[in-house]
Amino acid sequence: MLTKQTIEQVITSQRERLSKAGSTLPRPVHGFANLTSHAFIVTGVRRCGKSTLLQQINNTLEQESIYINFEDPRLAGFELTDFNRLQEIAEKNSISAFFFDEIQTIDKWESFIRFRLDEGYRIFISGSNATMLSKELGTKLTGRHISKELFPFSYREFLQFTKQPESETSSESYITGGGLPEYLKTNQPEVLMQLFNDIIIRDITLRYNIKNITTLQQLAVWLVSNPGKLFTGNSLRKLFQIGSSSSIMEYLNFFNDAYLFFYVPRFSFSGKVQLVNPKKIYCIDNGFIQHNSVSFSPDNGRFLENMVFLHLRRKTKEICYFAEKNECDFVTFQQKKPEGIYQVCWQLNHDNLNRELNGLKEAMDYFGATQGTIVTFNQNETFEIGNKTCNAIPFYEWAKTI
């Protein structure tokens, strides 16, 4: 429990800090302009720019508001009853909008939000844990919220932020360094190393009261060192000598909830078959792979594949890999209908061209598609195979369209 004075002091100091932050790159998130009856929720990995986005939204409102980041140590001990004190502050200052950062740290926060929505307040929320937010949203706020995901900078945003032109040079820098704003500001690898550890400790270990921290950290390092690789719960259980596959899967779900890792299933019309088949690992940012991996021989192809996945994931959650006689890296869907078929290859050459084309064509045949894409580092070429067209395109040209 906190005093009203403490809460007011935190609100004032956080407002002053944000006002001194200077100009920031506008992020392409829409859907909040005329939203009054629903809460607007932004989720994403820690330090990807959610707080900045909330402030950008705040600056567009022509009404008084309160902004609170609940990870401020001065708010340690904030309880559900403290929302009553916060409401008193709002009424005293004629506040009509609330901005809450990392609100999932407060137990039963959704009750306060529902009451305020019913009273006509505008509510904007951010959080770095998808499941913890969705659990509360699915109880008190069913049908009363709009959710958006925020990722590290896309290639277009990276170019704007770093003031670089679209080119092979800038795309290579982006592919190997990633798009987390704080790292791009400082160019210090320690930023990414500390952030990676913060996610493991603060967003997972402490939040879920995990005792075996060492195994969790070892698992995270293995995952970040193997982007694009296949795995099963059983293979990881044996590798880390953990008693059951369910424990491993629980850890993997925690990483996914914190937006650190994603897992792409093999395509099947059967959900049960998808569950038992190996999945592929992808990481939220290539900078993490570069500076937290134990691999001493960077694989440019893996960096490119991970980055292509991230750009596709911004558009849809429905992504599979296709594997029959050959393999195709990504098939994307919208409302369960195939939308795009993609192969990723750093450089097409005599040794790999047939393999890449055969994998792409097999997936195109299966889904009845006539067009497929091979994302490369710098090659631009078209291949005709029967009635199929396979377009090889450099990442820097392809990514600006996603």
N, C-alpha and C positions, 0 to 999 in steps of 0.2 A: 504494500500500500504506500502511495506517495501523497505528499501534500499538494494542494493546488498551486502553491508558490513554486514548488520544484517543477511541476509540469509547465507552468508559464515561462519559467526561466529557460527550460529546454527548448520550447517552441520559439522563443525569441532568438536564442543563440543559433539554432539550426537555420532559421530564416536569414540571419545575418551571414552565416557561412555560405549558404546557397547564393545569396545576392552578390557575393564577391567571387563567384566561380568563373565569371566572364562568359563570353559567347561560346556556344557549343554547337556541334553538328546536329541539325534537325534529323530526327529518326522517322522513317516512313511508317508510322502507326496511325491509323485512322479509325473512325467509328465512334468518337467520343463527343463530337461537337454539339450535337443536339440530344445527348443522352442525359436524361433527368430521373427517370424511374428505375434505372438499373445501375449497379456498381460497375465500374470499368476496372478490370483486373489485368495487370501486366506481370507475366512470369518469365523467368530466364535465369541463366547461371549467374552466380555472384560476380559483380563488377563488370557486367556487360553493358551497363548504361541505364538501368531501370530508374534509378534515382534522378538522373539527369532528364530522362524522358518525363517523369512526373513533374519536374520543375518546368520543363518546356510547356507541358499542358497547362500547368498553373499560370504561366505567363500569358496564355491566350484567353483566360477567363476574365470576364469583366465583373467579378464579384470577390468579396473577401473570403479568404480561406485559411485553414490551418494545415501545416505540413509537419508530420512527425515521423522520424526514423526510429523504429523501436529497437534497433541494435545499439543505440546510444547507451553507454554504460550507466549514465545518470538515470535511465529509465528502468534499470534492473529492479525487479519487484513490482512492476506495473501489473495491476490485477484488473479483473473485469469491473469491479466497483470503481476503479479510477476513471473509467469512461464517464461516470457521472460527473466527476470534477472537470473532465475535459469538456463535457457538454455545457457546464456552467460557464466555463471560459468562453466557449463559442457564443453562447447567448449574450454574455456581457459585451462582446465585441462585434455583435451582429454578423457572425460568421455563417455562411451558407454552403460552404464546400469543405470537405476533408480530403487530405492526401496522406495515406498511411503506407510507409515503407517497411517491408519485412514484418507485416502484421501477424503472420502465422506463429510468431513467437509468443503471442498472448492467447491464453486459453479462452475459448468460447467468444472470441472476438466477433463472430458472425451475428450474435444476438444484437449487439450495439448497432452494427451496420444495418440490419433489417429495420430496426426502429427508426433510424435516421432517414432511410430511404422513404419510409412511409410518411415521414414528416416533410419530405420535399428537399432534403439535402442532396447535394451532388457528392458522390463518393468515388475516389480513385485509389487503387490499392496496388502495391507491388509485392512480389514474394519470390524466393529462390527455391521453393520446393513445390513442385506441381501437385503431388498427391495430397500433401497436408492442406493445401488450399482447396483442392477439389472436394476433399472429404467434407469440409465445413460448408463449402458452396452448395454441395448436394443436399444439405439438410435445411438450413434456414433460408438460403438464398436461391432455391430452385426457381429457374425462370426469371431471376431478378439480377442477372449479371451478364456482362459481355467479357470474354477472356481473349487476350492476345499474348503471343509469345515474342520475346525479344532475344535476338542472337547477337554475338559479336559482329563487328562491321562486315557487311558484304563487300565484294570487290569494288563496287561503285562507291560505297561509303568510304572505303579505305582510300581510294583515289582523292575524294573530296577532303578527307581529314589530313592526308599527308601532302596534298597539293602536288601529286605526281600525275603524269599523263598515262593514258592507257598504252601499255607496251609490254614486251617480254620481260624487261627489267623490273618493272613495278609488279607484274604478276608473279614473278619468281620470289620477290621480296615478300609479297602477301602470302603466297602458298607456303613458304617456309616459316614465316613469322606470325601468321594469324592476324586476327582482327580485334583483339581486346584493347579497348581505348587506353587503359593505364599503361600497358606495355608500349604501345605506339608513342605515347608521350615521352617515356623515359628511355626506351630501348635497353632497359636493364633486365637481364634474364632472371635476376633475383625476384623481380615482381611476379613473374609467372610461377616460379618455384614456391614462393610464399602463398600465393593465391591457391595453387593446387593443394597445398597442405591445409590451408584454411577450410577449403571445401570438405576435405576428408574429415578434419577434426570438428569444425563448428557445425557444418550442415549435415553430417552423418553420424560421427562417433558420439558427440554430445547429445544430439537430438534423439538418437535411437538407443542411447545408453549401451553402446557396444563395448564389451570387455576386451575382446581380442583385437586390439588396435593394430598390432604388428602385422597380423595376417591381412587385415583390411588394407593397410598401406602397401603391402607386398602385392596384393591383388590389383590395386589401382595402378601401380607401376607396371605390372605385366600388361594390363589392358592398354595403357597409354603407349606402351612400346610395341604394340601389335595392331595398329589400325588396319582395317580391311581383312584381318585374319578370321578364320573360322574357329568356333569354339562350341562346346556343349557344357552343361552344368557338371556332368560326370567327369569330363576331361579336366576341368578346373578343380574339381574335388580331389582328384588323384594328385594333381600337380601341387596343390597346397595342403594335402593331407588333412582335409576337413571331413568330419564324420558323415555328412549327408549332402546330397546335391541340393536339398531344399535350403540349407544354410547358405550355400554359394549363391543360389538364385535370389535369396533375400538380400545379400550384399549387392548383387547386380542391380536389383530394383532400387536400392537406396541410391546408387550412383546415377541411375536413370532419373529418379525423382529430383535429384539435385542438378540435373542437366549437364552432368559431367561426361557420361557415356551414353551412346545409343546402340541398339542391337537390331540388325536388319535380318528378318527371317527369309528362308528359302521359299519361293512361291509355291503355293499349293492351294487348291480350292477348299481343302480340308483344314480347318483350324487345328485339329488334333495333330495332323501331320506336320504342320508348321511348328508346333510346340516341341516335337521330338527331334526335328532336323537341326543340324548345326546352324548357328547364327553368325553374322559378321559384326565385328566391333568397330564403332566409329567414335571419335572424340569431339567435344564441343569446340575445340580451337587447336589449330596446328601449332601455335606457340607452345602449348602444353606438351605436345609430342616432341617438339624440338628440344625443350629444356628440361623435361622430366623423364624422358625415356632412358633406358639403360642400353639402348642400341648404339653401337659406336660406328655404324656404317649407315648413314641416312639413306633411305630409299625414296627417291623423288617420286616414283610411281605411287607409293603409299600416301605421301603427302598430297599428291594431286587427287587421288581417289577420295581421301577423307574430305578435302575441300569441295569436291563435286557433290559428295553426299550432303554436306552442310547447306550448300546452295539449293539442292533439291528439297531438303527438309524444311527450309523456310517456306516452301510453297505447299507442302503436303506431308502428312504423317504416314500416308499409305505408300510405303516403299518396300520392295522385295528385291532379292537377287534371284536370277533364274538359272537353274542347273539341271540339264538333262545329259545328253552326250557331251555338250559343250557348256560353257558358263557365260552369262551376261551379268555385268556388275549391278545394274539398277533397272527396275521397271517401276514407274510411278503410276499411281492411280488417283482418280478423283471420283468420289462416291462409288468406289469399287469397279470403275471402268478404266481400262488401260489408257494412259495419257501420253507417256513418253518411255522410250527404250534407249538406254545409254550404256556405252562401254567407255572405260577410262584407260588411257595408255599414254605414258609420258612421251614416248617417241615410237612411231610405227616404223618397223624395219623388216628386212627379209625374214628374220627369225620369228617374228610375232604376228605379222600381218594376217596370215590365214587364220590363225587362232582367234584373233580379235574379231575378224569379219564373220567367221563361222559361228562364234558365240552370239554375236549380234543378230545374224540372219536367223538362227534357230529360234531365238526369242521372238523375232518379228514374225516368223512363220506361225509360231504357236498362238500369238495374239492377233494375227491377221493384220499386221501393220505393214505399211509400204515404206515408211521412213524410219531410220534409226540414226543415232548420233554417237560418234566417237570423240570424246573430249581429249585433246592432246595438249602438250605444252605450247607448241608453236607451229604445228602443221595444219594446212588447210587444203583439203582434197576431197573429191567425190568419187565413190566407188559404186558401180552398178553391178548387182548380182541378180541375174534374171530380171524379175519385175520389182526388185527391191533397190532402194537408194540408201547408201550408208554415207553420211556426211561427217568427215573429219574436220574438226574446228578447234582453233587455239582456245585455251581457257580464257584468255583476256577478252576474246570476242564473245564467247559463249556466256560468260558470267555476267556481262553487262545486261543480258536479256532476262536474267533470273531475279 
